[in-house]
């Protein structure tokens, strides 16, 4: 609270910004969990999935994996699935997404959509395989066409505003990172 | 990426993944687990609040967009009401006769021994479940047990398939995991109902093992037989549609439209005890 950002309002400490950011993320997660268990018969978008993936784009691997696990546990409860199934997959997906965006990919919505679609596709197939196809009940393919794919498409459509919301929160509450100057790094050999 | 796989971060993530695998194995071998119970307990009020908002928004939008349909339905219902008024005088006579018959065959006390829970509010739905499974706000602390039948005034809804301390999950009769003995009120012929994905999308269940020479016809009311000891006898299930010869050629099968639509439910009751509960298992 010492500095002034020029607009009259006192600047927040980085720790306070981080605390506010995660508090907002927690509220988001609760809201998204509740939305997935409300409403009628139509297939629902699983908002926690794009939310955790969007956070993973901006955060480091371990917080992303933890958020992915917690979001996955909430999804397991709301989807009535074996506790830990979605949590495990989301933990790995979010850690992977975070590692990819930290090293190989630029943080933009196109890359996010591509990576999220790939992760969502893998989850969709595993869900379909382990919960429906493997048991071979009569008409199990209908679940894919009437529930899983419509739900996945809705989730994909919602992933854009979810990414936008996470991006805005990160911009407002994220601590600004200054790139290190190459000259300051003593480990680099200069010819 | 290579350095990531050799880093401490990767080891921590692997530990989290191993922990989640442990949770998954624990959840698979136990009927109830602390995590889903805790999550459900913490989020029940949020779910309830969210469900109310959702119902209010859906109801308002429904009124706005379907006003024309409601008008036509209203006209149609007025005509039906006029017909029903004409029939009501006959109905009173039938009711009196029915009361006498009940006394005669000692069915008046058939509901004895049935213990109902307090009204249970539907606090959330299992996301993307074809069968319309849902969560209710009563659990172990309210005396709910695994596989207790769930009913409304209109008929049977399903069974409790997960019991946590403060809430429970109800799987509807549309599920392919539930089989139930039923019989026809008019003819007394019996059969077994079973669900399936395709049927559930149409909101129906299939009645199988109907004798080839059955007297049942379209529109007959089906009620629970109570033979299995999982549900009391005499709870309305639905109305029979057209029957056809089953693929094995030895019996007939027909589609039943349940009287209760799980997606319309807001309050249900759980039958916590009844005469003959678990009798089929005790005999075994």
Interface residues (C-beta under 8 A of the other chain):
Chain A: X30 X31 X33 X34 X35 X36 X37 X38 X39 X40 X41 X43 X44 X46 X60 X61 X62 X65 X66 X69 X72 X73 X74 X75 X76 X77 X78 X79 X80 X82 X83 X84 X85 X87 X88 X91 X92 X95 X99 X100 X103 X104 X137 X138 X139 X140 X142 X143 X146 X147 X148 X151
Chain B: X1 X4 X9 X10 X12 X13 X16 X17 X20 X21 X22 X23 X24 X25 X27 X28 X33 X35 X36 X39 X40 X43 X46 X47 X49 X50 X51 X53 X54 X58 X123 X124 X125 X126 X127 X128 X129 X130 X132 X133 X135 X162 X169 X176 X196 X197 X198 X199 X201 X263
